[in-house]
Amino acid sequence: MEKKDCECSASENMVLACSGASDLGHISDLVARKLRDEGVRKMNCLAVVGAGIEKSLEDFKTKNILVIDGCPVDCGRKIMKKNGLTEYKYLRITDLGFEKGKTPATEENINTIYEKAEVIH
């Protein structure tokens, strides 16, 4: 099997999502993918930050990043801080009135959150 390079290269406007196991983590991921699909931001891997990939971390410091967390556990925010990334925009889905464990990943919920996320610059 041929080894492929990671396709999550950085662009000027990026989005990183918690992508956790809860409903809000799932929605965070889907909203980030919609931002990517609509050409608003390029999606990148929060796991790259968590893994401390030095080349990516240095590159990310120069980018306009939006981090989307689902809930007040703030995994995305904590991963960014732990790896020295402090300059970024932030959206926590529970701050919009959605509840963890009670918010299905419906098109309506995704679109509502997307509308809030797409205008963050």
C-alpha positions as CSV (number, residue, x, y, z in Angstrom):
1,M,0.0,0.0,0.0
2,E,1.3,3.4,-1.0
3,K,2.0,5.9,1.8
4,K,0.1,9.2,1.4
5,D,1.0,12.5,2.9
6,C,-1.5,14.1,5.3
7,E,-4.0,16.1,3.2
8,C,-4.8,18.5,6.1
9,S,-2.4,21.2,5.1
10,A,-2.9,24.7,6.6
11,S,-4.5,27.5,4.7
12,E,-5.0,31.2,5.8
13,N,-8.5,30.5,7.3
14,M,-8.8,27.3,9.2
15,V,-11.3,25.5,11.4
16,L,-10.5,22.8,14.0
17,A,-13.3,20.9,15.7
18,C,-13.5,18.9,18.9
19,S,-15.1,16.0,17.0
20,G,-15.9,14.2,20.3
21,A,-18.1,11.2,20.9
22,S,-21.1,13.2,22.2
23,D,-23.8,14.6,20.0
24,L,-22.3,18.1,20.3
25,G,-18.8,16.7,19.3
26,H,-20.4,15.1,16.3
27,I,-22.1,18.4,15.4
28,S,-18.9,20.3,15.9
29,D,-17.3,18.1,13.3
30,L,-20.2,18.4,10.9
31,V,-20.2,22.2,11.1
32,A,-16.4,22.3,10.5
33,R,-16.9,20.1,7.4
34,K,-19.7,22.4,6.2
35,L,-17.4,25.4,6.6
36,R,-14.9,23.5,4.5
37,D,-17.4,22.4,1.9
38,E,-18.8,25.9,1.5
39,G,-15.3,27.4,1.1
40,V,-15.4,29.5,4.3
41,R,-12.5,27.8,6.0
42,K,-10.2,24.9,5.4
43,M,-10.7,22.1,7.9
44,N,-7.6,20.8,9.7
45,C,-7.0,18.1,12.4
46,L,-7.2,19.1,16.0
47,A,-5.3,15.8,16.5
48,V,-2.3,17.4,14.7
49,V,-2.2,20.0,17.5
50,G,-2.7,17.4,20.2
51,A,0.1,15.3,18.8
52,G,2.4,18.4,19.0
53,I,3.5,18.2,15.4
54,E,6.1,21.0,15.5
55,K,6.1,21.9,11.8
56,S,2.3,22.3,11.8
57,L,2.2,24.2,15.2
58,E,4.6,26.8,13.9
59,D,2.6,27.2,10.7
60,F,-0.7,27.4,12.6
61,K,0.6,30.3,14.6
62,T,0.3,32.5,11.5
63,K,-3.2,31.4,10.5
64,N,-6.7,32.7,11.2
65,I,-8.1,29.7,13.2
66,L,-11.6,29.0,14.4
67,V,-11.8,26.3,17.1
68,I,-15.3,24.8,17.7
69,D,-15.9,23.0,20.9
70,G,-19.2,21.2,21.7
71,C,-19.4,21.6,25.4
72,P,-17.8,23.2,28.5
73,V,-15.2,20.5,28.8
74,D,-13.4,22.7,26.2
75,C,-11.1,19.9,24.8
76,G,-10.2,22.0,21.7
77,R,-9.3,25.0,23.8
78,K,-7.3,22.9,26.2
79,I,-5.4,21.2,23.3
80,M,-4.6,24.6,21.8
81,K,-3.3,26.1,25.1
82,K,-1.3,23.0,25.9
83,N,0.5,23.4,22.6
84,G,1.2,27.1,22.8
85,L,-1.5,28.3,20.4
86,T,-3.4,31.2,22.0
87,E,-4.4,33.4,19.0
88,Y,-7.6,32.0,17.5
89,K,-11.4,32.5,17.3
90,Y,-13.6,30.3,19.4
91,L,-17.1,28.9,19.4
92,R,-18.6,26.7,22.1
93,I,-21.9,25.1,21.0
94,T,-23.4,25.0,24.5
95,D,-23.0,28.8,24.6
96,L,-25.6,28.9,21.8
97,G,-28.2,27.2,24.0
98,F,-27.7,23.6,22.8
99,E,-27.4,20.9,25.4
100,K,-25.0,18.0,25.5
101,G,-26.8,14.7,25.2
102,K,-30.0,16.4,24.1
103,T,-29.1,17.8,20.7
104,P,-29.5,15.5,17.7
105,A,-27.3,16.1,14.6
106,T,-30.2,17.3,12.5
107,E,-29.8,19.5,9.4
108,E,-31.6,22.2,11.3
109,N,-29.2,22.2,14.2
110,I,-26.2,22.0,12.0
111,N,-27.4,24.9,9.9
112,T,-28.2,27.0,12.9
113,I,-24.7,26.6,14.3
114,Y,-23.1,26.9,10.9
115,E,-24.8,30.4,10.5
116,K,-23.1,31.5,13.7
117,A,-19.7,30.0,12.8
118,E,-19.5,31.3,9.2
119,V,-19.5,34.9,10.2
120,I,-16.6,34.6,12.8
121,H,-13.5,36.1,11.3
